[in-house]
Structures are given as structure tokens and as C-alpha cells.
Amino acid sequence: MSVPILPSPHAGHLNVSKTLQKKEKIPTNIFRASEDANKYVAGQIAQVIRTSTKKPVVLGLATGSTPKGVYAELVRMHKEEGLSFKDVVTFNLDEYYPMKHDALQSYHRYMDEHLFKHIDIPRENIHVPSGEVPRDQVEKHCEEYEALMAKFGGIDLQLLGIGRTGHIGFNEPGSARKSLTRLIYIDRVTRADAAGDFFSLDAVPETAITMGVASICAARRVILMAFSEHKASIIKKAIEGPVDEDVTASFLQDHPNAEAVLDVAAGARLMRNVAPWTLLGHSTDVQLNWTERFQRRAVIWLSQLKKKPILKLTVEDYHNNGLSQLVRLHGPAHELNIKVFSYLKSTITGWPGGKPNAASSASSTATSDSIAKHEVGGITTRRPTRYNFGVSHGHINPEVNPHIDTSVFPKRVIVFSPHPDDDVISMGGTLIRLVEQGHDVHVAYQTSGNYAVWDDDALRFANFAAEFCKLFNVTGSDAVATLEAAVEREIKGKTSGQHDSNTIQKIKGLIRATEARSAARYCGVPKENIHFLELPFYETGTVKKKPLSSADIDIVTNLLQKVKPHQIYAAGDLSDPHGTHRVCLDAIFGSLRRIKDEQWFDKTQVLLYRGAWQEWDPEDIHMAIPMSPQELQQKRYAIYKHQSQKDPAPFPGSDSREFWQRAEDRNRATASMYDHLGLPEYEAMEAFVLFDIRKENENDIPL
């Protein structure tokens, strides 16, 4: 955070001046990490249970990924601190309709697995809307649900998540303020987000039973929770925007005792974080914490607001847009312009692994004899080639990046890829560049990705294997043909949401692995440098994954100690704490904490890339790798190797673009952003942030 931090009684809570919260129409608490937020919310629930004079205490509960940590903490408090639920009655928000209670996706099953079967709550005190009632009795069931809540005196504390459409419960856009428990059609965006749980979009029910907006707002207290950056935009609308039926969470603005509990990523778009200086007015009571990163954010924000290159910003631009304090403390304006411009310029480099001989030539204007020098528009570029720096391959290579260690060249490099295609989607241009500049590049695929393969692809490849064996008289052809027939029977008889057998899982994993090898080979990575880690947390064959364990961290640690890399690239998404990318990152961080004091790790640098949807904020970027149109095309061809993820991908979410299109659009947008700030114009860019595990709590980015 770059705003004043005030004392707080809650661990990880970022408490700020009321002045900086004045646009927030729902009281909002932001925590450094979701774990801290979970403990806070669980503590609030426990306090209500322990201190309420009203018995029984009535809790309104939510499902989804967001409250899992709260339920885990409540279970811990029950087992270790004696928190009893014997005098607690619960009402869940919603349930898919139709839905069997024991179905994998059922909220009845979810609540049992995450909370109810681990605590001492009487079964008769548990209430979840039923997805099994006959269609002609749904309306009566909803009326009885409302009556039952009223019988118990209403809900004392209601726990909520928020969907990307702004829905609470399944109250999709257009839900009325006075709506009660009812059957509702689910928005397509919400169904797309749930597709992963149902193995396909078509299998997601089109309807659900949900408590209404009025039902929710009747609770005496409401806690709205949101984690991860993909919730940041809708959180801003719900908390700072107008009350709007299209964002049903915004109705909480009128609730007398509602609060929002967020992690840093979910709260990133609130004005207190985007541009807190605009909230100060003429107040001199609040002194912003103008760190170097925060100064960059302010200057970049002003440049984008005024649609001017940074070096054209005037002192009047600063004063007229709430930045007088910045100029007074760190000005004058033109020096701020130069400082931020110079920083951004320094991030641009064509040498992701560092430039050879940079240390010896840094103070000299002469160019090394081993590097071809080219003048393009007055800007010196250096163009490397595969193991031969005297021949040009037409690459774009601006000056050396001061953030990248140049004491070792070539380097040993490991690129960690959560799924088998994240490496080329997110940093394919940089991966190719590292190989061509002579570094010893390894790629480590952390999970098999077998969950994200169409059944038809598994059948197609089984058929190919059988026909291949038959064509070339391979020993065991009959066994392969038998296997093909078994695969065909299983897939044809498969029901919606049914788990894949171990055989199907292996076939799908093999498909992803061969595609990954093909893409890595296209990028020039030697086959002996391609590693498939198959971290145990992922390899369940189902949507639900295991918790991260020491077994996962051991696998990552063994590879790191074997390769002893000088550079480590990893996916740094500020995503769902239970999502694959985040768990994979936690596995890497767990390993780095183990080895950070080993001698070989002294010069190792960790660089984080982003996924297919998001990019780093410009003030956070430490390294930006420019790409020419030809290099961007090379990256596209590498992504093409992952054929199982095309036309369309099994789980594309609400974004209809293919992964190569998302990647190119993002990379072009990054280059365009640099261009509009007044930096050199490139076709595309890949951006990275340095993360120092040795100073874990001092890093600017909230991981």
C-alpha cells in the first residue's frame, strides 16, 4: 500500500484515513492476504455465536471459492478452541436447479465437505435450498424457505461472495430490490465461470433457487467478501458506483450494517488505491506515503489522464489534478517527469538474461566487437542471434536493463508453467529470446492440464494409437485396439459431470504433454530440458484439487537444486487463492523459502509474468521485452502447438477470444501504453516483475 497505514487490531488489515474512504459507500476493510481476511471474518462469526443473547444464532452462508478459507478457520476454531455450533441455525443462499444433493456440484455437498461434517451443528439446523423438488413445487418451496427464516427470527449475520456480474446469491443483473427467494435464470457470464465445475458450459444448469435481494438485506449484519484481481472491477462498481439493479451487490450500500472484506488485489481499483490524491481536496490532514513506486503511479496516471507523454506534463497539470503534495515534496514537476520517464525507459531491454560483457562495458560508449550495432531512428539497438552475436537475426534489442544481473552469461534459466501452455502464452517471445541468446533454458510444467481436454480429443488420439500400431505391425496392437474400444465405450456412456477414469486422465495428460513438448521444441528448448512435474495437488482427475503439501514443494525444490538456475520465471497472477496458478506459485515460493540461504541462490533472480488476461501495472514493471511483428508471429505459432486448447478451448471463460488472440492483444496493449507515455513504439511487449524471496515482506506487489 502507498497510503497512510494506521494501527489496526486485526492481522494484515490495511487501515487508512477516513478521507481516503469517502467514495466508498459500503464500509470496506482491505487485508494484505486472503488468509488474514478469512481469519477476520471467521472471528466475526465466532464472536456472534459466542456473545449473542439471541438463541439460536442464525447464519446466512455462501458457497464458491471465496468462503472456503473462512470455513476452514471455523473448523479449526471448533476443533482447537471449542467453538460450538450446537445453538446455530444456517440458511444457505442458493442452489442450482435441478441438482441432486449428492452431485459433485451441489451446494449441499459443498457445505458438508467444507463445514458441516466437521462441526457439531445438528443436521436439523441446516437449511439449503433443494434442487430436487419437483418443478411444480418450486414456488411453494421458496415460500417455505422464507417462512422458515422468519420463524427463527431472521438472519443475524449473512456471508456473501460476489460474482463478476455483481450478483449476490444468484441475484443476476436486473434483480429487484424487493425480490425474495425464487427460481431465477442464471446469466451466461455466471454459467461460463462455473463451466469448469461442470466440465462444460452446456452442463451448467440454466436456473437456480436463490434468496432474493430483500431476503439478504433483511439480515442484521452482512459481510461481502471478494478476493483476486478479476473481482476488482465489479467491486469498484458495487462499492463506489451508484445503486443499480444491474449490480445487485450495490444494494448493500443502503444496508445499515454491511461491510466489504477484500484482499489487496480485489480492492486494487478502489479510488483509495488508484488515485488517493484526488480524494484529499484542500485537506492538509493526510500525508500520502510517496514511495518511488507510488510516485511512478501518480505520474503515469496523470499522463494517461491528460493524454500527454510524460515529458510534456506541466506543473499546472500536477496542481490542477490533486498532485500539489507530490510536487511540493518531490518536485519540481520536470524532474518528476524525467525520473519516471527514465525508470520506464530502463525497463525496456532485448536482453532478458542480461547482456554479455555488460559489466566491463557499462562505462564505455564503445560497442563490444561480438555484437552487431544498428542505428534505428537514432536509437541504438543490438541484435543477437543463436549463439553467434556477430550475425543479425533482426531482433529488437534496446539497451541493458539495470534490474537484471549481468555478472553471469550465459545463464541457467527455469521457466515454470502452471499449465502446459502458460509458458508460450504468457512469455513465448521472451522464452524464444532466451534460447536464441544462448542461455541454458529449462521449462517445468507444474501440472498435467489433463482436466482441460475434450473427450472427443481423447477418443481421437486413442484411435490414432490403435491405427498407428496396426499400420506398422507394432507388437501389442490388439491390446491397443482393445484399449481404444474401452475408451470409446466410456466416453459414449459418460454422464454430465462424471469423473474421467484413470485411463482417460492419462490419455488427456499425454495429449497436453506432447503439445507442450512440441511448443518447447519450436522455441528451441532441448528435450532434456523439458520437465513434467505433475504436482500431486492437481492430479485428482476432478475439479476439486488437494491442498498444497510438502510433496508438491519437494518436487519443485528437487528441480531447483538440480538445475541451480540464475533466473526463475513464474506465473505471478493475483488470482483466486484456490486457483491452479496461485497454488503453483505458492509451491514455488515454498521451495524458495527452503533454499534461499543456499550459496548458489545468492545471484538468482525471480521474475514473475502474468496470465493471458491481465498485465502488470506499469509502475510495477521491472523488465519489458519488446517484440517485432515477426517475433510476435513466432510466439503465435508456439501457442498454435497446443491444438487441444483451440477452436475453442474447453474452458475459455466469458472471453470468446482464443488464447493466442488474448496474448497478442495484451502484448500490443502493453506496447501501446509505453508508446503513449512517450517511450519508443514497438509492436508488442511482454512485461515482468522482480520478486525477492529474501525480502518477501518488502516487495511492492501483493502476493
Secondary structure as the mmCIF struct_conf table of DSSP 4:
data_model
#
loop_
_struct_conf.conf_type_id
_struct_conf.id
_struct_conf.beg_label_comp_id
_struct_conf.beg_label_asym_id
_struct_conf.beg_label_seq_id
_struct_conf.end_label_comp_id
_struct_conf.end_label_asym_id
_struct_conf.end_label_seq_id
BEND BEND1 VAL A 3 VAL A 3
HELX_LH_PP_P HELX_LH_PP_P1 PRO A 4 ILE A 5
STRN STRN1 LEU A 6 LEU A 6
HELX_LH_PP_P HELX_LH_PP_P2 PRO A 7 PRO A 7
BEND BEND2 PRO A 9 HIS A 10
TURN_TY1_P TURN_TY1_P1 ALA A 11 GLY A 12
STRN STRN2 HIS A 13 LEU A 14
STRN STRN3 ASN A 15 ASN A 15
HELX_RH_3T_P HELX_RH_3T_P1 LYS A 18 GLN A 21
TURN_TY1_P TURN_TY1_P2 LYS A 22 LYS A 23
BEND BEND3 LYS A 25 ILE A 26
STRN STRN4 THR A 28 PHE A 31
BEND BEND4 ARG A 32 ALA A 33
HELX_RH_AL_P HELX_RH_AL_P1 SER A 34 THR A 51
BEND BEND5 THR A 53 PRO A 56
STRN STRN5 VAL A 57 LEU A 61
BEND BEND6 GLY A 64 SER A 65
TURN_TY1_P TURN_TY1_P3 THR A 66 PRO A 67
HELX_RH_AL_P HELX_RH_AL_P2 LYS A 68 GLU A 81
TURN_TY1_P TURN_TY1_P4 LYS A 86 ASP A 87
STRN STRN6 VAL A 88 ASN A 92
BEND BEND7 LEU A 93 LEU A 93
STRN STRN7 ASP A 94 TYR A 97
BEND BEND8 PRO A 98 PRO A 98
TURN_TY1_P TURN_TY1_P5 HIS A 101 ASP A 102
BEND BEND9 ALA A 103 ALA A 103
TURN_TY1_P TURN_TY1_P6 LEU A 104 GLN A 105
HELX_RH_AL_P HELX_RH_AL_P3 TYR A 107 HIS A 114
TURN_TY1_P TURN_TY1_P7 LEU A 115 LEU A 115
HELX_RH_3T_P HELX_RH_3T_P2 PHE A 116 HIS A 118
BEND BEND10 ILE A 119 ILE A 119
HELX_RH_3T_P HELX_RH_3T_P3 ARG A 123 ASN A 125
STRN STRN8 ILE A 126 HIS A 127
BEND BEND11 GLY A 131 GLY A 131
BEND BEND12 VAL A 133 VAL A 133
HELX_RH_3T_P HELX_RH_3T_P4 ARG A 135 GLN A 137
HELX_RH_AL_P HELX_RH_AL_P4 VAL A 138 LYS A 151
TURN_TY1_P TURN_TY1_P8 PHE A 152 GLY A 153
BEND BEND13 GLY A 154 GLY A 154
BEND BEND14 ASP A 156 ASP A 156
STRN STRN9 LEU A 157 LEU A 160
TURN_TY1_P TURN_TY1_P9 ARG A 164 THR A 165
STRN STRN10 ILE A 168 ILE A 168
TURN_TY1_P TURN_TY1_P10 GLY A 169 PHE A 170
STRN STRN11 ASN A 171 ASN A 171
TURN_TY1_P TURN_TY1_P11 PRO A 173 GLY A 174
TURN_TY1_P TURN_TY1_P12 ARG A 177 LYS A 178
BEND BEND15 THR A 181 THR A 181
STRN STRN12 ARG A 182 TYR A 185
HELX_LH_PP_P HELX_LH_PP_P3 ILE A 186 ASP A 187
HELX_RH_AL_P HELX_RH_AL_P5 ARG A 188 PHE A 198
TURN_TY1_P TURN_TY1_P13 PHE A 199 PHE A 199
BEND BEND16 SER A 200 SER A 200
HELX_RH_3T_P HELX_RH_3T_P5 LEU A 201 ALA A 203
BEND BEND17 VAL A 204 VAL A 204
BEND BEND18 GLU A 206 GLU A 206
STRN STRN13 THR A 207 THR A 210
HELX_RH_AL_P HELX_RH_AL_P6 VAL A 213 CYS A 217
TURN_TY1_P TURN_TY1_P14 ALA A 218 ALA A 218
BEND BEND19 ALA A 219 ARG A 220
STRN STRN14 VAL A 222 ALA A 226
BEND BEND20 SER A 228 SER A 228
HELX_RH_3T_P HELX_RH_3T_P6 GLU A 229 LYS A 231
HELX_RH_AL_P HELX_RH_AL_P7 ALA A 232 GLU A 240
BEND BEND21 GLY A 241 GLY A 241
STRN STRN15 ASP A 244 ASP A 244
TURN_TY1_P TURN_TY1_P15 GLU A 245 ASP A 246
STRN STRN16 VAL A 247 VAL A 247
HELX_RH_3T_P HELX_RH_3T_P7 THR A 248 ASP A 254
TURN_TY1_P TURN_TY1_P16 PRO A 256 ASN A 257
STRN STRN17 ALA A 258 ASP A 263
TURN_TY1_P TURN_TY1_P17 VAL A 264 ARG A 269
BEND BEND22 LEU A 270 LEU A 270
HELX_RH_AL_P HELX_RH_AL_P8 MET A 271 VAL A 274
HELX_RH_3T_P HELX_RH_3T_P8 PRO A 276 LEU A 279
TURN_TY1_P TURN_TY1_P18 GLY A 281 HIS A 282
BEND BEND23 ASP A 285 ASP A 285
HELX_RH_AL_P HELX_RH_AL_P9 GLU A 292 LYS A 306
TURN_TY1_P TURN_TY1_P19 LYS A 307 LYS A 307
HELX_RH_3T_P HELX_RH_3T_P9 ILE A 310 LYS A 312
HELX_RH_AL_P HELX_RH_AL_P10 VAL A 315 HIS A 319
TURN_TY1_P TURN_TY1_P20 ASN A 320 GLY A 322
HELX_RH_AL_P HELX_RH_AL_P11 SER A 324 HIS A 330
HELX_RH_AL_P HELX_RH_AL_P12 ALA A 333 THR A 347
STRN STRN18 ILE A 348 ILE A 348
BEND BEND24 GLY A 350 GLY A 350
TURN_TY1_P TURN_TY1_P21 PRO A 352 GLY A 353
TURN_TY1_P TURN_TY1_P22 PRO A 356 ASN A 357
HELX_RH_AL_P HELX_RH_AL_P13 ALA A 358 SER A 361
TURN_TY1_P TURN_TY1_P23 ALA A 362 SER A 363
BEND BEND25 ALA A 366 ALA A 366
HELX_LH_PP_P HELX_LH_PP_P4 THR A 367 SER A 368
TURN_TY1_P TURN_TY1_P24 ASP A 369 SER A 370
BEND BEND26 ILE A 371 ILE A 371
STRN STRN19 LYS A 373 VAL A 376
TURN_TY1_P TURN_TY1_P25 GLY A 377 GLY A 378
STRN STRN20 ILE A 379 ARG A 382
BEND BEND27 ARG A 386 TYR A 387
TURN_TY1_P TURN_TY1_P26 PHE A 389 GLY A 390
BEND BEND28 VAL A 391 VAL A 391
BEND BEND29 GLU A 399 GLU A 399
TURN_TY1_P TURN_TY1_P27 PRO A 402 HIS A 403
BEND BEND30 ILE A 404 ILE A 404
BEND BEND31 SER A 407 PRO A 410
STRN STRN21 ARG A 412 SER A 417
BEND BEND32 PRO A 418 HIS A 419
TURN_TY1_P TURN_TY1_P28 PRO A 420 ASP A 421
HELX_RH_AL_P HELX_RH_AL_P14 ASP A 422 GLU A 436
TURN_TY1_P TURN_TY1_P29 GLN A 437 GLY A 438
STRN STRN22 ASP A 440 TYR A 445
BEND BEND33 THR A 447 THR A 447
TURN_TY1_P TURN_TY1_P30 ASN A 450 TYR A 451
BEND BEND34 ALA A 452 VAL A 453
HELX_RH_AL_P HELX_RH_AL_P15 ASP A 455 LEU A 471
TURN_TY1_P TURN_TY1_P31 PHE A 472 ASN A 473
TURN_TY1_P TURN_TY1_P32 THR A 475 GLY A 476
HELX_RH_AL_P HELX_RH_AL_P16 SER A 477 LYS A 492
TURN_TY1_P TURN_TY1_P33 GLY A 493 GLY A 493
HELX_LH_PP_P HELX_LH_PP_P5 LYS A 494 THR A 495
TURN_TY1_P TURN_TY1_P34 SER A 496 GLY A 497
HELX_LH_PP_P HELX_LH_PP_P6 GLN A 498 SER A 501
HELX_RH_AL_P HELX_RH_AL_P17 ASN A 502 TYR A 522
TURN_TY1_P TURN_TY1_P35 CYS A 523 GLY A 524
HELX_RH_3T_P HELX_RH_3T_P10 LYS A 527 ASN A 529
STRN STRN23 ILE A 530 PHE A 532
TURN_TY1_P TURN_TY1_P36 PRO A 536 THR A 540
BEND BEND35 GLY A 541 LYS A 544
HELX_LH_PP_P HELX_LH_PP_P7 LYS A 546 LEU A 548
HELX_RH_AL_P HELX_RH_AL_P18 SER A 550 VAL A 563
BEND BEND36 HIS A 566 HIS A 566
STRN STRN24 GLN A 567 ALA A 571
TURN_TY1_P TURN_TY1_P37 PRO A 577 HIS A 578
BEND BEND37 GLY A 579 GLY A 579
HELX_RH_AL_P HELX_RH_AL_P19 THR A 580 ILE A 595
TURN_TY1_P TURN_TY1_P38 LYS A 596 ASP A 597
BEND BEND38 GLU A 598 GLU A 598
HELX_RH_3T_P HELX_RH_3T_P11 GLN A 599 LYS A 603
STRN STRN25 GLN A 605 TYR A 609
BEND BEND39 ALA A 612 TRP A 613
HELX_RH_3T_P HELX_RH_3T_P12 PRO A 618 ASP A 620
BEND BEND40 HIS A 622 HIS A 622
STRN STRN26 MET A 623 MET A 627
HELX_RH_AL_P HELX_RH_AL_P20 PRO A 629 TYR A 640
TURN_TY1_P TURN_TY1_P39 LYS A 641 LYS A 641
HELX_RH_3T_P HELX_RH_3T_P13 GLN A 643 GLN A 645
BEND BEND41 ASP A 647 PRO A 648
BEND BEND42 PRO A 650 PRO A 650
TURN_TY1_P TURN_TY1_P40 GLY A 653 SER A 654
BEND BEND43 ARG A 657 ARG A 657
HELX_RH_AL_P HELX_RH_AL_P21 PHE A 659 HIS A 676
TURN_TY1_P TURN_TY1_P41 LEU A 677 GLY A 678
BEND BEND44 LEU A 679 LEU A 679
HELX_LH_PP_P HELX_LH_PP_P8 PRO A 680 GLU A 681
BEND BEND45 GLU A 683 GLU A 683
STRN STRN27 ALA A 684 PHE A 691
HELX_RH_3T_P HELX_RH_3T_P14 ILE A 693 GLU A 698
BEND BEND46 ASP A 700 ILE A 701
#
